Amino acid sequence: MAMTRDEIVEILTYASSHDSREVGDAMIVAWLTAANFAGWTYDEAMTATVAHYAETDKWIRAGNVTQIIQNRRATRPPWWQAD
């Protein structure tokens, strides 16, 4: 299911609490476009954002979120093998 604008705003608001970015309409649209193109879920994207800021104080960008999600998906066992 595609992410919503409200979900992107929540993620960007969380990011803003770490890096003081100003969240505007253009940023929201850019992130929403990237999220839906790359197939993020809200839970994956928020987890990726939290993980990013747990390790660094650098700004997170949509591409960072995609990369973290892809890395986690690649290392997670398939649903039929999960415990």
N, C-alpha and C positions, 0 to 999 in steps of 0.2 A: 504494500500500500504506500502511496506517495506521502511524503512528509507535508505538513501544513505550514502555512506562514506563521501561525502562532507557535508551533514547535520550534521553528528556526529562531523566532524572537526569543524564546526561552533559552536556547543554547547560546545565542549571541549575548543575551543579558548576563548569563553566567560568565561567559568569556570576559565581558566588560568589567565584571567585578574583580577580575585579575589584572587586566591590562588597561583599564580606563578608556577603552575605545568608545567612540560615539557611534551608536548603531542608527543608521539611516535607511531609508527605503531602498536605495541602490544596493547597499550591502545585503539587506534582507533578500532582495530579488536574486542577487548573485549567488548567495548561499543556497537559497531554495532551488535554484536551477541546478547547481552542482549536486545537491543532495538527491534530487529526483533523477538526474542523469546517472549518478553512481549507485542509486538504489539503497541509500541509507534508511535505516529505521530510526525512530526517535531514541530508543534505548541505546542503540549502537553509537549514535552520534553524541549523545550526552556522556556515555561512558568514555568515548574517545577523547572528548574535551576535558573531562575530569582527569583522565590518565595523562593527557598532555601537560596540564598545569601541575600535576603531581611531580613531574620530572623536569620542568623548565619554566622560566618566566618569559619566554619568547611568545610573541603573538601567535595564535593559532589561525590558520587559514583553512578554507574549505578543502584544499588539496591535502593538508595535513590530516584532516578528519577522514577523508577517503582512504589515505594510506594506512592509518591506524586500523580502520575497519577492515580493510583488505588483509592486513597482516593477521588480525585476530581471526578472521574467517578461515584463513589458510592453515592456522595452527589448531583450530578447534576441530574435534572429531565430528564426523557426520552424525546427524540426529539419530540414526539407527544404531550408532555405536556409543552414544553418550550414556553416562551412568544415571 
